[in-house]
Amino acid sequence: MTDKPESAARDYSETLFLPQTEFPMRAGLPQREPQFLERWNEMKLYERLREAQKGRPRFVLHDGPPYANGNIHIGHALNKILKDLIVRSQGMLGFDSNYVPGWDCHGLPIEWKIEEEYRAKGKNKDEVPIVEFRRECRAFAEKWIDVQREEFKRLGVGGDWSNPYLTMSYDAEAQIAREIIKFATSDQLYRGSKPVMWSSVEKTALAEAEVEYHEKTSPTIWVRFKITNTLDGDLEGASVVIWTTTPWTIPANRAIAFGSDIAYGLYKVTEAADDNWAKVGDRLILADKLAADVFAAARVTGYERVKDVLPVMIERCAHPFRGLEGANGYWDYPVPMLPADYVTDDAGTGFVHTAPGHGADDYNTYVKHRDVFVACGTREVPHTVSPDSSYFPQIPFFAGERIYDDKGKDAGANEAVIKKLVEAGALIARGRLKHQYPHSWRSKGPLIFRNTPQWFISMDKPLDDKGDTLRQRALRGIESVEWVPESGENRINGMIANRPDWVVSRQRAWGVPIAVFVKKGTNEILKDSRVNNAIAEAFENEGADAWYADDGSRFLKAGGYDLSDFEKVNDILDVWFDSGCTHAFALEKRADLQVRRKVDGGPDQVMYLEGSDQHRGWFHSSLLESCGTRGRAPYDIVVTHGFTLDEQGRKMSKSLGNTVAPQAIIKEYGADILRLWTASVDYWDDQRIGPEIIKTTAETYRKLRNTIRWMLGSLAHFREADRVEFGTMPELERFVLHRLVELDGDMREAYASYDFKRVVALLNSFMTTDLSAFYFDIRKDTLYCDPISSVARKSALSVIDQTFRCVVTWIAPILSFTAEEAWLARFPNAESVHLETFPQVQPEWRNEALAERWAQVRRVRRVVTGALEIERAQKRIGASLEAAPVVHIADEGLFQAVQGLDMAEICITSAIQVVQGEGPADAFRLEDAKGVAVVPELAKGRKCARSWKVTPDVGSDPEYPDVTPRDAAALREWDRLKAAAE
């Protein structure tokens, strides 16, 4: 109907109300989006939002700070866009929804970058004054904050970008110092010596969240420990055999652990090669289940089981190096046998060599049986390995040998120990094993467990007279939080329930120091509010550099103390402690983020949203920090997302060449495509992205955009004076308004539950199926061809106007640029769609009975449409208006549902006949629409030159001989108005 018919004497196209809009079909997002960013900046949209939302209940999404150390990647993009979707949608739901971005600026990632620059220049970090080194770290962070800020803004993320929070700002550093001082004054902070994950490359302890696991090939050894004391005389002279993948820990052995439920036996070697390490006559104690494997590894060709063995009957063994010449008695201590529930007979020998300075289980066994160790001469956990992974000078035979070199490669320690075991006659077998091994996520070097003096926060120290502990407070805090998805609660609950004391110290330079003094000779922490206040005040004015600017005597003088009596602690805080304090210096200190949380009887809520790995990272440290200082969780809601994989479900890596850069997507498609992808995926789980997926997303966007464009084009003919009241609208319009009511509830529920995938699915279905393929398809004839005065036409425009308002505001949190473009195209004098709230639909529009009727009508329409598609494919008709099908309806309910409706209009045919009954056998039917049969027939009459309908009444109006009476009436009105205008 938009083309000029060949036989038309008049060009009727100018009389049609065809869509008119400057909203382009081709979005040109890469070029248009920066213009909107500039507009929002000029109009101070963020400030306008704060003013518009003032007085509402607050919903604060507290930003988990990314590291300021490089360009953003696709994981950053997903994270920031999700946050923006929540902030925008919560604002449109009626909250004061604020977003202040933040950055994590301290710690190893940035310090490591500066060290790399030093190494490239041949510069020695240790020769640079620490304050100068820290200034370079600060400058590096500042540079990347500026870069990342612009990249985040380009994603369309709105926030207080000119005033973010930074963990390295002076006020933040002062508050972090205050927070660790709170732990010190409440006796939760203590200095102890425990094995911790240690990077010999970076020479610092690492938190669990800084550790990743990679495959590594390690040497394996089977070592005999000769029994020296036993309650079973048959075992005299026999040996207990252990197996380990860390030969370098043998010099630190202090015990052997066994499993109480494991069956053990005494085995005798009866056949072996003369050059074998395991000799004929050797008597070895092994787990029965593993004996065959051990002897196979030891190349023993014959053995016999002598008897059952109860390990509790073995009191002491000798260290393999005991009595060796040159050992100077270093290993002349007894090695006790101890039960442990972590020992299994799945691999190894059924016995676990125990070095309390080099393993968590080993250390816990030491704590549990400390009296036994003391009796054996081990009063403290031994220190055997230095920060660079070399043995200390006091270790015989191995002093100076390193486990790993400066690049994290295997050095000589393992081979040196194995060689000495061979000399001592203690080795019975060796091998190699590929296994998952902990590495530093920064240097990629392998880690060791190393006993070092560190600062810890106690998980189980009673904090009041009721025996309440940090662990108990944290577990209660978890219960008070809404976890999305719910599985997050179990995950973090297990981590808190089983975690050891929190190691908060690092032996680095760039960070907030553990700003306490320790009394010399007693190791007692100085607790004096005058000293603590002086420290915090200096940090507020000078930053944490103040701690390193001098010897610290100025702080002690504030309390009347002398530096000669105290030691200034120079360890810095774990960066996770820094970020765990963000609630203290961002949420609690900034007026624009302060809330009255529901836990305090207020109306406000605080949300944390990050990747699922943050259950052991930021969620974890924030929970412990807040529970330790405030007795409760710092958040009300925690939302987690998965990791972004490539299209094949593989982890992205540069080596595979499968990374997807958000900058590249934006350059080719625009940020709204990336935002739509983010909203479309099941972000609670791992999600996939790649070229084909982005193409599919772009196609979905195109369909949504074209639907919006068509509404804008149609609304060019709408005037507010033409708005039709609900009660006088045709039934089809009232049905669409009912759908808006239904969708309004669904959309609000989906946004409120952060289920953006459902939002996209609902909108996509509504806009493509309900609107484009159904309502708009039916109403195009009315909108284009009806007279200006037509109530049906005005009603349709009234409904499209309301639909446009709903659809564009519903989609605004997701397609922030496109929604703004559409809104301004419709309302040129408006400020921004992002200042709107979701429209209030009218309850009176809901009509379930009407909806049920139209569901049945659409069922009938589907069968008609299917029949006409076949006619079109067979070229028996060109367009549906050439048809006048007969519709047979056997189902009484369906038959009644279509009564009183213009089914020709609904099915877009020139005529239609509806009859009750089954219909002929060869009629068209659909399996999922039983009771409806369609017989296609051609429409009779002439083709209207204006609307292209084929009807017998074309030409019945002599003044307009080539159109239908409806079109003649429209033309008469058109001509009259045109003449009046002239």
Secondary structure, 3 states (H helix, E strand, C coil): CCCCCCCCCCCHHHHCCCCCCCCCCCCCHHHHHHHHHHHHHHCCHHHHHHHHCCCCCEEEEECCCCECCCCCCHHHHHHHHHHHHHHHHHHHCCCEEECCCEEECCCHHHHHHHHHHHHHCCCCHHHCCHHHHHHHHHHHHHHHHHHHHHHHHHCCCCCCCCCCEECCCHHHHHHHHHHHHHHHHCCCEEEEEEEEEEECCCCEECCHHHEEEEEEEEEEEEEEEEEEEECCHHHCCCEEEEEECCHHHHHHCCEEEECCCCCEEEEEEEEECCCCCCCCCCEEEEEHHHHHHHHHHCCEEEEEEEEEECHHHEEEEECCCCCCCCCCCCCCCEEEEEECCCCCCCCCCCEEEECCCCCHHHHHHHHHCHHHHHHCCCCCCCCCECCCCEECCCCCCCECCECECCCCCECCHHHHHHHHHHHHCCEEEEEEEEEEEEEECCCCCECEEEEEEEEEECCCCCCCCCCCCHHHHHHHHHHCCEEECCHHHHHHHHHHHHCCCEECEECCCCCCECCCEEECCCCCECCCHHHHHHHHHHHHHHCHHHHCCCCCHHHHHCCCCCHHHEEECCCEECHHHHHHCHHHHHHCCCCCCCCCEHHHCCCEEEEEEEEHHHHCCHHHHHHHHHHHHHCCCCCCEEEEECCEECCCCCECCCCCCCCCCHHHHHHHCCHHHHHHHHHHCCCCCCEECCHHHHHHHHHHHHHHHHHHHHHHHHHCCCCHHHCCCHHHCCHHHHHHHHHHHHHHHHHHHHHHCCCHHHHHHHHHHHHHHHHHHHHHHHHHHHHHHCCCCCHHHHHHHHHHHHHHHHHHHHHCCCCHHHHHHHHHHHCCCCCCHHHCCCCCCCHHHCCHHHHHHHHHHHHHHHHHHHHHHHHHHCCCCCCHHHECCEEEECCHHHHHHCCCCCHHHHHCCCCCEEEECCCCCCCECCCCCCCEEEECCECCCEECCCCCCEECCCCCCCCCCCCCHHHHHHHHHHHHHHHHHC
